[in-house]
Amino acid sequence: MSDTELRTGRMVQLLARLAPLEGYNLSPLPDIRLLRSNRPLTRTPVLYDPGIVILVQGTKRGYLGDEVYVYDAQHCLVVSVPVPFTMETDASEAQPMLAIYMRLDFKLAGDLLLEIEERFGPTQAAPRGMYASPMDDALKDSTLRLLEALSHPVEAQILGPALVREIYYRIIAGEQGGSLRAALARQGHFGKVSRAIRKIHSHYHEHLDVEALAQEASMSVPNFHLHFRIVTDSSPMQYLKSTRLHQARLLMLRNDMTAASAAFNVGYESASQFSREFKRFFGRTPLAEVQWMKSAYALPAPLPDSVYVSSH
């Protein structure tokens, strides 16, 4: 057996033990969750908190407009701004999908960005809200060391932060790291749209219109519409609706809210309109969706201090 096969086998063994439940499993580090799926999942809407998704087994495909993002044992997914997209999973009981989700620590990433640019200069790459990045041997080795540390709570606390920083470095300085570096710099139209996205996530329950969001971005309404779609493949109002529906689902799952209460909490004035839009978006009624999620999907408490709504 080759070194590569041995490393892959060891990562699968460790992560299978660390993630016994289907869905998201907690880890000793608050910004890291461990994901398992024992069955294939057809296309479903997702909204990721900015972060990094590293698969050690199985395959996921993300669909955003005409783009298809494949992330598997050879590619990780990097998300710099929350982008609503649809995702499907290849997995089975015999070979479950096993993944690490790392919420993006903007301070850590920003500090690394400054160090890298001091040595290599600013990137000329275009910023991207989401992309699939190749997993080279160095990144795989760093991931294995992180999984080894996560298997021992004391080691996770002592060694984990340095290993997370190492993984960030591998990605930011890697083959497609320029896109993340440009996104972290938050300059130009991408930065302006990012401010509006943050506004949506922190004020989704309030009345928001395109004019107010364009003002937040310091852009004209036509220019804002154009660049918002370039970043998210969505109109501002479609994005707001998606954010509200994802948050309502989480409120029903975690807080046992009724559909009517969740609708009111996320800014809907009509419970019947909410139910129609929810079923159109998720493919199930609110009650059926919550029952399915509770029976098939582990969903721990939300990540601490998150400023973004996500599907987990």
N, C-alpha and C positions, 0 to 999 in steps of 0.2 A: 504494500500500500504506500502511495506517495505521501510526502509531507503535506501537500495540499489536502489530500483526502483525510489524513489524520487530523489536521486542523479543523476541517469542516465537520468531521464526525464529533470532535470534542466540543465544538460550539453548539451543535445540535443537542448533544447530551446534556450540556449545562443548561441551555435555555429551556429544554423540555422539562427539566426538573424545577427551574425557577418560575415557569409559567404553567402550572397544572390545570388552570381553569380556562375555558374558552372565553375570549374577551381580553380585557386589560387586567393584568396582575400588577400589584404594587411591588416595588423593589426597595432596597435599603436607602436609595437616594431619591429625594422627593420629585426631581424633575425627570426621572426615568421610569417608564412603565414597560411591562413585558407582555407581548401579545401572542395569543394562540388562537388558531382556528382549525377544527378537526373536520371541516366540511367545506366544499366549494361554496362560494357566495356569488350570486349573480349581481349585476350592476346595482349599486345602492348609493344614494347621495352621502357624501362625507364633507366635513369641514375641519381641517387640521389646524390646531394651534401651530404657530411657527415652530419648526423642529426638524429633526432628522429621523428617518425610519430606515433601519438596517435589518434586512431579512437574512436569516441563516438557512432557512428551508422554506420551500414553497415559492409562489409567485403572486404578485399583485399587479394589476393594470389600472392606471388612472386615466380617465378620459376627460379632457378639457378642450372643448371646441373640437377642432380637427386634430389635436395633438393626442398621442397615446404615450403615457409614461409607464414603462415597464420597470418594476423594481423587484429584484430577486436576490439570490446569493451573489450575483455579480454586479448589482447596481443598488445603490441606496437612493432614497428619495429625500430631497432637500426642499423645505418650504420656508420662505422668508416672510411672506404675508399670507394670511388665511385666504385660501382660494376655494370656493365651492366647486367640487367636481364629483364625478361618479367613479366608483371603484368596484372591481371584481377580484375575487381571490380563487386561486387554484390550491386545493388542499384536500387531504383525506385523513381518515382515522389512522391509517398506517403511516402516512407522511404528513403530519400536520404542518400548517404554515406557522412559523415561529419568527418573531420579530422583536426588535428593540425600538421603542419610541423614546426619543430624547427631546424634551421641550427646549427650544432655543433660548439660551441665556444670552441676552443681547449685550450685557456688560462684558461677559467673558469673550464673546465673539468680537465685540468692538475693540477690546484691548488687544486681541490677537491681530485684528485687522491693522491696527496702528503699527504693531511690531513688524508685520509682514511688509507693509508699504514703506516703512523706513528702509528696508533692505532691498525691496524689489521695485519700488515706485508704485504709483496708482495704477489700477487696472484699466484697460481700455474696453473690457467686455461690457455688454449690455446687461442691465439688471433683469433678473427673472424672478417672478414670484414663486415658481416651482420648477424643479428639473430633476431628472434622474442622473446620478453621477456614478461612474465606474468605481467598483470596489477593487483597488489594487492590493497587492500582498501586504504592504505596510499597514493599510487601513484594516485589513482582515486580522493581522497580528494584534493591532491595538484593540480591536473588538474582542478578540479572544481573551486578552489580559483583563479587559473590563468585566467580562462574564465570569472569569475566575475570581475576581475581587468581589463581585456581587454575590457570589456563592458563600461568602463569609462576611457576616455583618460588620465585624470590626475592621476587616480589610477594606470593605466598601466605604466605610466612613473615613478611613485614613488615606487609602490609596485612590479611591474612586474619583475625587475631584481632579487629580492630576491626570488620570486616565481619560476622563471626559475632555479635558483640555487638549490632550494628545489627539483624540478623535477629531475635535474641532479643527485643529491645525491641519490634519491630514486632508480634511475636506476643503477648508478655505484655501490651502496652498496647492490643492490637487488640480487635476486636469481641467475641471470645469469650475474651479473655485472662484474665478474672476466674476462669474455671474452673482455669486453670493456676496462677494466683496463689494460689488457695485450696489447690490440691493441694501446691504448694511449701511452703506454711506448715505442712503436716503436722499440723494441729490436729484435735481431735475424733476421731470414730470412724475417719475416713479415715486419719489419722495413725497410729492404733493398728494398723489392718490393714496399713498400709505397713511397720510394724516387723516384723510376722509374715511378710510377703512377703520382706523382706530376709533374715530367718532361714531361710526355705525355700531361697533361692538360695545362701546361704553354707554350709548344712548339709544339702543335699539327699541326700548320700551316707550320712547317719546315720539312725538310727531316730527318726522324728518322729511324734508323734500330736497329735490335736486339743487335748488337754489342755495339752500343752507349748506349742503355738502360741498358745492362748488366754492362757496365763500370760505369754508374751512380749508379747502385746498388752494385758495388764492388763485382761482382760475375762472375764466368765463364758463358759462354753462355748456356751450357747444364743445369747447376745448376739454372740459372736464369729462363730458360724456365719452368723447373719443378716447382719451387716455385711460379712463377707468376701464373701458372695455378691453383695451390693449393689455392691461395688467391682469384683469380677472376673467375675461371672456364673458362678461355679464354687464348688464346695465346697473346703475346705482340702485334703482328700485327693486330689481330682481335680486340683487345681492342682499339688500335689506330684508326682503321677504325670506330668503334662504336662511339668513342669520336668525330671524325670529322663529322660524319653524324648527331649526336645530335646537335653539334654546328652549322652546316649548316642550320638545320631546324630552330633553334632559330634566326639566322641571317635573314632568309626569313620572319619569323613571326614578329620579332620586328623591323627590319630595312627595310622591303619591298624590300629586295635584290632579284634579279633574281636567278634562279638556277645556271646559269653559274657563276655569281659573287660570290655567296656563295661557290660554289665548289672551285673556285680559292682562296678564302679567307681562306679556311680550309686546303689547301695543295694539292688539286687535280689538275692534269695537263690536264685531259680530262673531259669535261663536259658530254660527252655521257657515260663514265665509271661511273661518279658520279651518273647520273640519273638511270642507271641500278642498281647500288649498293643501292641507296636510296630506290628504289621500292622493291627490294628484302628484305631490312631490315625493312621498315615501312609498306609494303603492299600496298602503293599508290605511284603514281608519285609525285615528289616534288610539282607541282602545286595543285594537288588534296589534298595532305596532308595539305598544308597551307590553302587552302580554307576551309577544314573541321575544322581545328583547330580554325580558326578565327570565324567561325559560331557557334562553340559549346564549346569554351574553353577560359576562361579569363586567360590571361597571363600578369601579370604586369611587370614592369621593373625588370632587374636582381637584385638579392640580392647584396647589396653593398660589395665591396672588396672581392668578391669570387675568390679563386684561382683555383677552379675546374669548368669544364663544367658540366652542368646538363641538364635534360630534361625539367626543368622549370626555 
